[in-house]
Amino acid sequence: MVDYRTAPVDPEMKQLLAFAEQVARNAGQVTSDDIESLRAAGFSDRAILDAAHVAGFFAYMNRVVQALGADGKARAAMAEEKMLAEEHESRTQIASTARLAL
């Protein structure tokens, strides 16, 4: 699913997904009215709690992974940096060999 807002899911599920997004982005903005609205849509307290746990844990783990550079971006940057350093070293060796030949 690319975007829950346009996905072919029930309006109630979209409401739960919007709640999960709110938890992940800024849990401090969740109000008792948000919870009541989910209850009115038919979600149990357990389902609401589960959604909050999943969204909160996912947000937490994303931050941990990003902080440790394990999200792939840091690894890709290090690989590119290593490749450039090896290329520079290779050029330096070629230039040095060429100077010796003169």
Phi and psi in radians as a Rosetta constraint file:
Dihedral C 1 N 2 CA 2 C 2 CIRCULARHARMONIC -1.462 0.35
Dihedral N 2 CA 2 C 2 N 3 CIRCULARHARMONIC -0.784 0.35
Dihedral C 2 N 3 CA 3 C 3 CIRCULARHARMONIC -2.544 0.35
Dihedral N 3 CA 3 C 3 N 4 CIRCULARHARMONIC 2.034 0.35
Dihedral C 3 N 4 CA 4 C 4 CIRCULARHARMONIC -1.084 0.35
Dihedral N 4 CA 4 C 4 N 5 CIRCULARHARMONIC -0.432 0.35
Dihedral C 4 N 5 CA 5 C 5 CIRCULARHARMONIC -1.152 0.35
Dihedral N 5 CA 5 C 5 N 6 CIRCULARHARMONIC -0.539 0.35
Dihedral C 5 N 6 CA 6 C 6 CIRCULARHARMONIC -1.918 0.35
Dihedral N 6 CA 6 C 6 N 7 CIRCULARHARMONIC 0.018 0.35
Dihedral C 6 N 7 CA 7 C 7 CIRCULARHARMONIC -1.245 0.35
Dihedral N 7 CA 7 C 7 N 8 CIRCULARHARMONIC 2.638 0.35
Dihedral C 7 N 8 CA 8 C 8 CIRCULARHARMONIC -1.390 0.35
Dihedral N 8 CA 8 C 8 N 9 CIRCULARHARMONIC 1.188 0.35
Dihedral C 8 N 9 CA 9 C 9 CIRCULARHARMONIC -2.173 0.35
Dihedral N 9 CA 9 C 9 N 10 CIRCULARHARMONIC 2.814 0.35
Dihedral C 9 N 10 CA 10 C 10 CIRCULARHARMONIC -1.025 0.35
Dihedral N 10 CA 10 C 10 N 11 CIRCULARHARMONIC 2.585 0.35
Dihedral C 10 N 11 CA 11 C 11 CIRCULARHARMONIC -0.972 0.35
Dihedral N 11 CA 11 C 11 N 12 CIRCULARHARMONIC -0.609 0.35
Dihedral C 11 N 12 CA 12 C 12 CIRCULARHARMONIC -1.131 0.35
Dihedral N 12 CA 12 C 12 N 13 CIRCULARHARMONIC -0.698 0.35
Dihedral C 12 N 13 CA 13 C 13 CIRCULARHARMONIC -1.162 0.35
Dihedral N 13 CA 13 C 13 N 14 CIRCULARHARMONIC -0.669 0.35
Dihedral C 13 N 14 CA 14 C 14 CIRCULARHARMONIC -1.061 0.35
Dihedral N 14 CA 14 C 14 N 15 CIRCULARHARMONIC -0.660 0.35
Dihedral C 14 N 15 CA 15 C 15 CIRCULARHARMONIC -1.124 0.35
Dihedral N 15 CA 15 C 15 N 16 CIRCULARHARMONIC -0.752 0.35
Dihedral C 15 N 16 CA 16 C 16 CIRCULARHARMONIC -1.145 0.35
Dihedral N 16 CA 16 C 16 N 17 CIRCULARHARMONIC -0.695 0.35
Dihedral C 16 N 17 CA 17 C 17 CIRCULARHARMONIC -1.174 0.35
Dihedral N 17 CA 17 C 17 N 18 CIRCULARHARMONIC -0.632 0.35
Dihedral C 17 N 18 CA 18 C 18 CIRCULARHARMONIC -1.115 0.35
Dihedral N 18 CA 18 C 18 N 19 CIRCULARHARMONIC -0.687 0.35
Dihedral C 18 N 19 CA 19 C 19 CIRCULARHARMONIC -1.078 0.35
Dihedral N 19 CA 19 C 19 N 20 CIRCULARHARMONIC -0.805 0.35
Dihedral C 19 N 20 CA 20 C 20 CIRCULARHARMONIC -1.066 0.35
Dihedral N 20 CA 20 C 20 N 21 CIRCULARHARMONIC -0.696 0.35
Dihedral C 20 N 21 CA 21 C 21 CIRCULARHARMONIC -1.101 0.35
Dihedral N 21 CA 21 C 21 N 22 CIRCULARHARMONIC -0.737 0.35
Dihedral C 21 N 22 CA 22 C 22 CIRCULARHARMONIC -1.096 0.35
Dihedral N 22 CA 22 C 22 N 23 CIRCULARHARMONIC -0.719 0.35
Dihedral C 22 N 23 CA 23 C 23 CIRCULARHARMONIC -1.069 0.35
Dihedral N 23 CA 23 C 23 N 24 CIRCULARHARMONIC -0.774 0.35
Dihedral C 23 N 24 CA 24 C 24 CIRCULARHARMONIC -1.198 0.35
Dihedral N 24 CA 24 C 24 N 25 CIRCULARHARMONIC -0.669 0.35
Dihedral C 24 N 25 CA 25 C 25 CIRCULARHARMONIC -1.453 0.35
Dihedral N 25 CA 25 C 25 N 26 CIRCULARHARMONIC -0.772 0.35
Dihedral C 25 N 26 CA 26 C 26 CIRCULARHARMONIC -2.814 0.35
Dihedral N 26 CA 26 C 26 N 27 CIRCULARHARMONIC 1.469 0.35
Dihedral C 26 N 27 CA 27 C 27 CIRCULARHARMONIC -1.057 0.35
Dihedral N 27 CA 27 C 27 N 28 CIRCULARHARMONIC -0.439 0.35
Dihedral C 27 N 28 CA 28 C 28 CIRCULARHARMONIC -1.151 0.35
Dihedral N 28 CA 28 C 28 N 29 CIRCULARHARMONIC -0.265 0.35
Dihedral C 28 N 29 CA 29 C 29 CIRCULARHARMONIC -1.600 0.35
Dihedral N 29 CA 29 C 29 N 30 CIRCULARHARMONIC -0.082 0.35
Dihedral C 29 N 30 CA 30 C 30 CIRCULARHARMONIC -1.226 0.35
Dihedral N 30 CA 30 C 30 N 31 CIRCULARHARMONIC 2.308 0.35
Dihedral C 30 N 31 CA 31 C 31 CIRCULARHARMONIC -2.011 0.35
Dihedral N 31 CA 31 C 31 N 32 CIRCULARHARMONIC 2.934 0.35
Dihedral C 31 N 32 CA 32 C 32 CIRCULARHARMONIC -1.110 0.35
Dihedral N 32 CA 32 C 32 N 33 CIRCULARHARMONIC -0.525 0.35
Dihedral C 32 N 33 CA 33 C 33 CIRCULARHARMONIC -1.114 0.35
Dihedral N 33 CA 33 C 33 N 34 CIRCULARHARMONIC -0.635 0.35
Dihedral C 33 N 34 CA 34 C 34 CIRCULARHARMONIC -1.083 0.35
Dihedral N 34 CA 34 C 34 N 35 CIRCULARHARMONIC -0.759 0.35
Dihedral C 34 N 35 CA 35 C 35 CIRCULARHARMONIC -1.157 0.35
Dihedral N 35 CA 35 C 35 N 36 CIRCULARHARMONIC -0.777 0.35
Dihedral C 35 N 36 CA 36 C 36 CIRCULARHARMONIC -1.078 0.35
Dihedral N 36 CA 36 C 36 N 37 CIRCULARHARMONIC -0.657 0.35
Dihedral C 36 N 37 CA 37 C 37 CIRCULARHARMONIC -1.117 0.35
Dihedral N 37 CA 37 C 37 N 38 CIRCULARHARMONIC -0.679 0.35
Dihedral C 37 N 38 CA 38 C 38 CIRCULARHARMONIC -1.182 0.35
Dihedral N 38 CA 38 C 38 N 39 CIRCULARHARMONIC -0.695 0.35
Dihedral C 38 N 39 CA 39 C 39 CIRCULARHARMONIC -1.073 0.35
Dihedral N 39 CA 39 C 39 N 40 CIRCULARHARMONIC -0.758 0.35
Dihedral C 39 N 40 CA 40 C 40 CIRCULARHARMONIC -1.117 0.35
Dihedral N 40 CA 40 C 40 N 41 CIRCULARHARMONIC -0.484 0.35
Dihedral C 40 N 41 CA 41 C 41 CIRCULARHARMONIC -1.392 0.35
Dihedral N 41 CA 41 C 41 N 42 CIRCULARHARMONIC -0.064 0.35
Dihedral C 41 N 42 CA 42 C 42 CIRCULARHARMONIC 1.841 0.35
Dihedral N 42 CA 42 C 42 N 43 CIRCULARHARMONIC 0.082 0.35
Dihedral C 42 N 43 CA 43 C 43 CIRCULARHARMONIC -1.493 0.35
Dihedral N 43 CA 43 C 43 N 44 CIRCULARHARMONIC 2.371 0.35
Dihedral C 43 N 44 CA 44 C 44 CIRCULARHARMONIC -1.336 0.35
Dihedral N 44 CA 44 C 44 N 45 CIRCULARHARMONIC 2.869 0.35
Dihedral C 44 N 45 CA 45 C 45 CIRCULARHARMONIC -1.048 0.35
Dihedral N 45 CA 45 C 45 N 46 CIRCULARHARMONIC -0.631 0.35
Dihedral C 45 N 46 CA 46 C 46 CIRCULARHARMONIC -1.126 0.35
Dihedral N 46 CA 46 C 46 N 47 CIRCULARHARMONIC -0.717 0.35
Dihedral C 46 N 47 CA 47 C 47 CIRCULARHARMONIC -1.138 0.35
Dihedral N 47 CA 47 C 47 N 48 CIRCULARHARMONIC -0.681 0.35
Dihedral C 47 N 48 CA 48 C 48 CIRCULARHARMONIC -1.170 0.35
Dihedral N 48 CA 48 C 48 N 49 CIRCULARHARMONIC -0.754 0.35
Dihedral C 48 N 49 CA 49 C 49 CIRCULARHARMONIC -1.082 0.35
Dihedral N 49 CA 49 C 49 N 50 CIRCULARHARMONIC -0.773 0.35
Dihedral C 49 N 50 CA 50 C 50 CIRCULARHARMONIC -1.047 0.35
Dihedral N 50 CA 50 C 50 N 51 CIRCULARHARMONIC -0.760 0.35
Dihedral C 50 N 51 CA 51 C 51 CIRCULARHARMONIC -1.084 0.35
Dihedral N 51 CA 51 C 51 N 52 CIRCULARHARMONIC -0.738 0.35
Dihedral C 51 N 52 CA 52 C 52 CIRCULARHARMONIC -1.129 0.35
Dihedral N 52 CA 52 C 52 N 53 CIRCULARHARMONIC -0.731 0.35
Dihedral C 52 N 53 CA 53 C 53 CIRCULARHARMONIC -1.092 0.35
Dihedral N 53 CA 53 C 53 N 54 CIRCULARHARMONIC -0.835 0.35
Dihedral C 53 N 54 CA 54 C 54 CIRCULARHARMONIC -1.103 0.35
Dihedral N 54 CA 54 C 54 N 55 CIRCULARHARMONIC -0.824 0.35
Dihedral C 54 N 55 CA 55 C 55 CIRCULARHARMONIC -1.132 0.35
Dihedral N 55 CA 55 C 55 N 56 CIRCULARHARMONIC -0.768 0.35
Dihedral C 55 N 56 CA 56 C 56 CIRCULARHARMONIC -1.140 0.35
Dihedral N 56 CA 56 C 56 N 57 CIRCULARHARMONIC -0.758 0.35
Dihedral C 56 N 57 CA 57 C 57 CIRCULARHARMONIC -1.180 0.35
Dihedral N 57 CA 57 C 57 N 58 CIRCULARHARMONIC -0.691 0.35
Dihedral C 57 N 58 CA 58 C 58 CIRCULARHARMONIC -1.090 0.35
Dihedral N 58 CA 58 C 58 N 59 CIRCULARHARMONIC -0.771 0.35
Dihedral C 58 N 59 CA 59 C 59 CIRCULARHARMONIC -1.096 0.35
Dihedral N 59 CA 59 C 59 N 60 CIRCULARHARMONIC -0.753 0.35
Dihedral C 59 N 60 CA 60 C 60 CIRCULARHARMONIC -1.042 0.35
Dihedral N 60 CA 60 C 60 N 61 CIRCULARHARMONIC -0.873 0.35
Dihedral C 60 N 61 CA 61 C 61 CIRCULARHARMONIC -1.132 0.35
Dihedral N 61 CA 61 C 61 N 62 CIRCULARHARMONIC -0.634 0.35
Dihedral C 61 N 62 CA 62 C 62 CIRCULARHARMONIC -1.045 0.35
Dihedral N 62 CA 62 C 62 N 63 CIRCULARHARMONIC -0.753 0.35
Dihedral C 62 N 63 CA 63 C 63 CIRCULARHARMONIC -1.157 0.35
Dihedral N 63 CA 63 C 63 N 64 CIRCULARHARMONIC -0.703 0.35
Dihedral C 63 N 64 CA 64 C 64 CIRCULARHARMONIC -1.114 0.35
Dihedral N 64 CA 64 C 64 N 65 CIRCULARHARMONIC -0.827 0.35
Dihedral C 64 N 65 CA 65 C 65 CIRCULARHARMONIC -1.081 0.35
Dihedral N 65 CA 65 C 65 N 66 CIRCULARHARMONIC -0.768 0.35
Dihedral C 65 N 66 CA 66 C 66 CIRCULARHARMONIC -1.140 0.35
Dihedral N 66 CA 66 C 66 N 67 CIRCULARHARMONIC -0.704 0.35
Dihedral C 66 N 67 CA 67 C 67 CIRCULARHARMONIC -1.112 0.35
Dihedral N 67 CA 67 C 67 N 68 CIRCULARHARMONIC -0.567 0.35
Dihedral C 67 N 68 CA 68 C 68 CIRCULARHARMONIC -1.605 0.35
Dihedral N 68 CA 68 C 68 N 69 CIRCULARHARMONIC 0.008 0.35
Dihedral C 68 N 69 CA 69 C 69 CIRCULARHARMONIC 1.242 0.35
Dihedral N 69 CA 69 C 69 N 70 CIRCULARHARMONIC 0.390 0.35
Dihedral C 69 N 70 CA 70 C 70 CIRCULARHARMONIC -1.667 0.35
Dihedral N 70 CA 70 C 70 N 71 CIRCULARHARMONIC 0.217 0.35
Dihedral C 70 N 71 CA 71 C 71 CIRCULARHARMONIC -1.518 0.35
Dihedral N 71 CA 71 C 71 N 72 CIRCULARHARMONIC 0.083 0.35
Dihedral C 71 N 72 CA 72 C 72 CIRCULARHARMONIC 1.657 0.35
Dihedral N 72 CA 72 C 72 N 73 CIRCULARHARMONIC -0.582 0.35
Dihedral C 72 N 73 CA 73 C 73 CIRCULARHARMONIC -1.136 0.35
Dihedral N 73 CA 73 C 73 N 74 CIRCULARHARMONIC -0.801 0.35
Dihedral C 73 N 74 CA 74 C 74 CIRCULARHARMONIC -1.145 0.35
Dihedral N 74 CA 74 C 74 N 75 CIRCULARHARMONIC -0.715 0.35
Dihedral C 74 N 75 CA 75 C 75 CIRCULARHARMONIC -1.101 0.35
Dihedral N 75 CA 75 C 75 N 76 CIRCULARHARMONIC -0.736 0.35
Dihedral C 75 N 76 CA 76 C 76 CIRCULARHARMONIC -1.149 0.35
Dihedral N 76 CA 76 C 76 N 77 CIRCULARHARMONIC -0.698 0.35
Dihedral C 76 N 77 CA 77 C 77 CIRCULARHARMONIC -1.138 0.35
Dihedral N 77 CA 77 C 77 N 78 CIRCULARHARMONIC -0.712 0.35
Dihedral C 77 N 78 CA 78 C 78 CIRCULARHARMONIC -1.156 0.35
Dihedral N 78 CA 78 C 78 N 79 CIRCULARHARMONIC -0.681 0.35
Dihedral C 78 N 79 CA 79 C 79 CIRCULARHARMONIC -1.116 0.35
Dihedral N 79 CA 79 C 79 N 80 CIRCULARHARMONIC -0.728 0.35
Dihedral C 79 N 80 CA 80 C 80 CIRCULARHARMONIC -1.153 0.35
Dihedral N 80 CA 80 C 80 N 81 CIRCULARHARMONIC -0.724 0.35
Dihedral C 80 N 81 CA 81 C 81 CIRCULARHARMONIC -1.096 0.35
Dihedral N 81 CA 81 C 81 N 82 CIRCULARHARMONIC -0.720 0.35
Dihedral C 81 N 82 CA 82 C 82 CIRCULARHARMONIC -1.122 0.35
Dihedral N 82 CA 82 C 82 N 83 CIRCULARHARMONIC -0.755 0.35
Dihedral C 82 N 83 CA 83 C 83 CIRCULARHARMONIC -1.071 0.35
Dihedral N 83 CA 83 C 83 N 84 CIRCULARHARMONIC -0.765 0.35
Dihedral C 83 N 84 CA 84 C 84 CIRCULARHARMONIC -1.138 0.35
Dihedral N 84 CA 84 C 84 N 85 CIRCULARHARMONIC -0.680 0.35
Dihedral C 84 N 85 CA 85 C 85 CIRCULARHARMONIC -1.135 0.35
Dihedral N 85 CA 85 C 85 N 86 CIRCULARHARMONIC -0.737 0.35
Dihedral C 85 N 86 CA 86 C 86 CIRCULARHARMONIC -1.133 0.35
Dihedral N 86 CA 86 C 86 N 87 CIRCULARHARMONIC -0.688 0.35
Dihedral C 86 N 87 CA 87 C 87 CIRCULARHARMONIC -1.118 0.35
Dihedral N 87 CA 87 C 87 N 88 CIRCULARHARMONIC -0.740 0.35
Dihedral C 87 N 88 CA 88 C 88 CIRCULARHARMONIC -1.106 0.35
Dihedral N 88 CA 88 C 88 N 89 CIRCULARHARMONIC -0.758 0.35
Dihedral C 88 N 89 CA 89 C 89 CIRCULARHARMONIC -1.082 0.35
Dihedral N 89 CA 89 C 89 N 90 CIRCULARHARMONIC -0.724 0.35
Dihedral C 89 N 90 CA 90 C 90 CIRCULARHARMONIC -1.103 0.35
Dihedral N 90 CA 90 C 90 N 91 CIRCULARHARMONIC -0.773 0.35
Dihedral C 90 N 91 CA 91 C 91 CIRCULARHARMONIC -1.120 0.35
Dihedral N 91 CA 91 C 91 N 92 CIRCULARHARMONIC -0.670 0.35
Dihedral C 91 N 92 CA 92 C 92 CIRCULARHARMONIC -1.121 0.35
Dihedral N 92 CA 92 C 92 N 93 CIRCULARHARMONIC -0.728 0.35
Dihedral C 92 N 93 CA 93 C 93 CIRCULARHARMONIC -1.138 0.35
Dihedral N 93 CA 93 C 93 N 94 CIRCULARHARMONIC -0.709 0.35
Dihedral C 93 N 94 CA 94 C 94 CIRCULARHARMONIC -1.111 0.35
Dihedral N 94 CA 94 C 94 N 95 CIRCULARHARMONIC -0.779 0.35
Dihedral C 94 N 95 CA 95 C 95 CIRCULARHARMONIC -1.111 0.35
Dihedral N 95 CA 95 C 95 N 96 CIRCULARHARMONIC -0.697 0.35
Dihedral C 95 N 96 CA 96 C 96 CIRCULARHARMONIC -1.143 0.35
Dihedral N 96 CA 96 C 96 N 97 CIRCULARHARMONIC -0.730 0.35
Dihedral C 96 N 97 CA 97 C 97 CIRCULARHARMONIC -1.135 0.35
Dihedral N 97 CA 97 C 97 N 98 CIRCULARHARMONIC -0.686 0.35
Dihedral C 97 N 98 CA 98 C 98 CIRCULARHARMONIC -1.132 0.35
Dihedral N 98 CA 98 C 98 N 99 CIRCULARHARMONIC -0.682 0.35
Dihedral C 98 N 99 CA 99 C 99 CIRCULARHARMONIC -1.156 0.35
Dihedral N 99 CA 99 C 99 N 100 CIRCULARHARMONIC -0.671 0.35
Dihedral C 99 N 100 CA 100 C 100 CIRCULARHARMONIC -1.147 0.35
Dihedral N 100 CA 100 C 100 N 101 CIRCULARHARMONIC -0.570 0.35
Dihedral C 100 N 101 CA 101 C 101 CIRCULARHARMONIC -1.220 0.35
Dihedral N 101 CA 101 C 101 N 102 CIRCULARHARMONIC -0.427 0.35
